[in-house]
């Protein structure tokens, strides 16, 4: 069993990884693209985001494999942290949009060299009896990532370099304590003879596939809401300002932190983590249906808060429970890299679904489709096999 101190340091380091990319992708990168690309900023931002997502997809698998081979999660995290910061600061020197694109691609590779071994580190060190609490603690990462944007100097007080330096400082401050005080290096454990039996191996393979598909289905709806929330809220309540939109977003994240910690602790005490995930996916599906069918602005916004809370809680607890279906430390990093495809693939899939559905059926049709996908995720998890 790991000490609360280690779990806290790990949660902070995980949040540091989120802080490394959230304010940059949401605020800094679009502004820099606008400066370099001018009226072509939307098109070039799309190119850069697509290229970055492709690089992240491939580099995540490679980074996990590398940490498996080296058997040094800490070393890979440290190297990834250093290279992430260096490449991010190097963006100040990019004077053309082409140069920025390639530096962002390299930065995504470095970022995954930090993130994927970091997740595998938890699989090496945290036993199943604490993975519920671990998932609950990971729920603090999205709010910290969102709040970190508020720490950046305003445009009139600082330029691109000042903002990138602030992101680098926040990232380092959150990740370095785990590297220094996180105890000995990752204690790689290999599967015992029971886990190597054919029957258990087949159930683990089935569990991994179900967990992978369930996260992908849930991430699709989350990506759609992140991309189109502004436009949907403008239809639902034309008088709702940016402050009101931010409050709704923050409310969902705040509820998810409390829910994830409470449910994570319960999972550790009574088990049934996969069933909890299935219930959360079902709640998210119901909330999406309510968003699609609600005629009143108040009920539609309340349904969104419920969806945001259920989805964020699901993703946090899913991260912890995923480690249960990756018991072989010799291949855990590579497995996590494959699971990370569920974080990048939605950005490549979701826009085409939205473009095909919204013009003809509106956001109601889009939300009903994602509600059906979330329901499929719930069914997949409700039928999870046992591994003992």
PyMOL commands that set and color helices and strands:
alter all, ss='L'
color gray80, all
select helices_A, chain A and resi 4-70+73-93+97-125+128-138+140-151+160-181+198-236+242-270+273-293+297-325+329-339+341-382
alter helices_A, ss='H'
color red, helices_A
deselect
rebuild
show_as cartoon
